[in-house]
Amino acid sequence: MEFRLIYQGHLKSNGDIKEKHKIRKCFHPQLKELWNQSPLKDCRDWLEVPPRKNKNSIIEQIGEFQFAPLVTRQQNLFCELNVILLRPEEPGKFITSGDIDNRLKTLFDALRCPKDESEIPSNEKPIMEETPFSCLLQDDALIVSVNVTCDRLLCCTNPLDVFLLIHIKVKGTETT
């Protein structure tokens, strides 16, 4: 399965939990919509709550949130990412806005479920539209390949702003 996610906004090096959750919240509606389309609409039983009653459920309860990661070990899935990162600087200039590897680490952390409650801002509570809260990855270790192309973003001047187009290929290690 292949699809694309988009993000426009701040992407800081070594982003804190608030930054990561803010980015995670931008991806949630896109991933939620993906669950309504083929082939995922045929796998909606994976989203059943409580997960203990359904052995195929991918729901992970973390604090008050019920996260629904698309790429999980349980379903024998992994993914490859092809990222186009546009930023308002000349190509090759990473000094003013932070190094690329730490910016990507912030992105990868935002694409995965939090590991525990300490990775969710204390003032955040799920709203009805966020139950379950869709995210891409159970764990960022399920990313097996990354390709990043950086270029200039021509429509803003804040060095922390980026536009991301992320092409995701989800693959399985065995038939499910």
N, C-alpha and C positions, 0 to 999 in steps of 0.2 A: 504494500500500500504506500502511496506517495501523496503528499499534500504540502501546503505551505502555510506558515504562520508569519504574521507581520507585527512589528512593534515600532512605535515612534515615541521617543522621549529620552529621558536621562538613562545613561548606562555608565555607571561609575566603576572605576577600579576598586576592587575590594568593597563592593556595596554592602551596606548593613542589612539586617533582617527586614527593615521597613522598605528599603529599596527593592530587595528581592521579591517581597510579597506584592509590592505595587506592580512589578513587572509580571509576576505570576497571575495577578488579577486581570491583566490585559490579555493574556493568552487564554484564560478560562472560557470566555464566551465563544472564542473561535473553536476551541476543542470540544466544547459542549455541543456546538452545531455539527461538528464532525460526527458525533455519536448518533445524530439523526439521519445520517446519509449512509449509503452502501459503501463498504461492506459492514460497517460497525452497527448499523441499525439492527442487524441480525444477531448481534452479540449483546444486546441490552440487558440480558440476564446477568452479565458480569457486573452490572451496577446495582444489583439488589442489596438491600439493607434489611436486616443485619447480615453481615457477611458470613457469620457462623452457620446460618441455615443453608447457604448456597456455597458449595465448595469451589465454584467457578468465580465467585465474587472477587473483584479486584479492589474493593473499598478498603481504605486504610484509615482507621479512626486515629486522629492526632488532635488531642485536646477536644474542642467543640466541633472541629471540622471533620468531614468525611471526604477524604481525597479519593479521586478516581484516576489513577495513572493509566495511560493507554499502553505504554511499553513496560511490561513487567516480567520478572523472572518466572513467575507462576505460569504465564501464558507462553513462555519460551520465546520471548521477543527481544529484539535489540534494534538500534536505529543508527542511521548515518545522517549527518547534517552537512548541508552545503549552505553557508551563511554569506550573504552579501551585506556588508556593514558600510553604510554611508555615514560620513561625519563631516562637519564643516571645517575641514583642514585640508591642506595640500596632501596628496598621497605620500605616505611614508613618514608623516609627522605625527608621532604618538606622544611627544613630550608634554604638550600642554594639557591633554585630556586624559592622560594615563596610559599605561602600557596595555597592549592588546591582550596579552594572556590573562591579566587580572580582570579586564573587562569581560572577556569570554567566560571566566570562572563565575562572575556575577550572573551572566546569562544562563550558564548551565545550572547553577543553583536555583535560579528562578524557574527553570523548565522542569525541575523535579519536585516531588513531594518533600515537605520538610521532614527531617529525620525524627524530630520530636517537638514538643510544645515550645521549646526555647528558640526555635526557628520561625515562630509566628509572633508578630508584634502583639504585646499583651492587650492592647486595646481593640484588636481585631476579633470580630465575631462573624460567623457566616450568616449571610442573608438567605432568604428562601431560594433565590436564583443560583446560589452557590452550594446547594446541597443536591447531589454531591458536587464537590469542587473539582473540576476537570484539570488535569495537568498532563504533561507529556510523559514524564518518566517516573518510575518508582525510585530509581537511583541513577545518578549521572554516570555510573560505571557501565550502564547499558548503552552508552554512546560508544560505538566502535570505530567511527571514522568521522573526521571533521575537516572540511575545506572552507577556508575563509578568504573572501575577496573584499578588500577595502578600497573605497573610492570616496570622492568628495560629495558631500551633501550641499546642494546649492541654495536651499531654501531657508536656512537659519544660520545664526552666528554663535549661538551658545555652544562652547566646545564640549559640553557634556551631552548634548543632544545627538541622537543617532536615529537612523532609519534602518531597520533590519528586515530583510526578507530571508526567511529560513525555509529551505527546501528539505523536507524530512522524508527519508525512506525507512519504513518499518519493515523488518524482515524477521522471519522465524527460524529457530534452530531445528524445529520439527513441526510436523503438521498438527494443528489443534482443531 
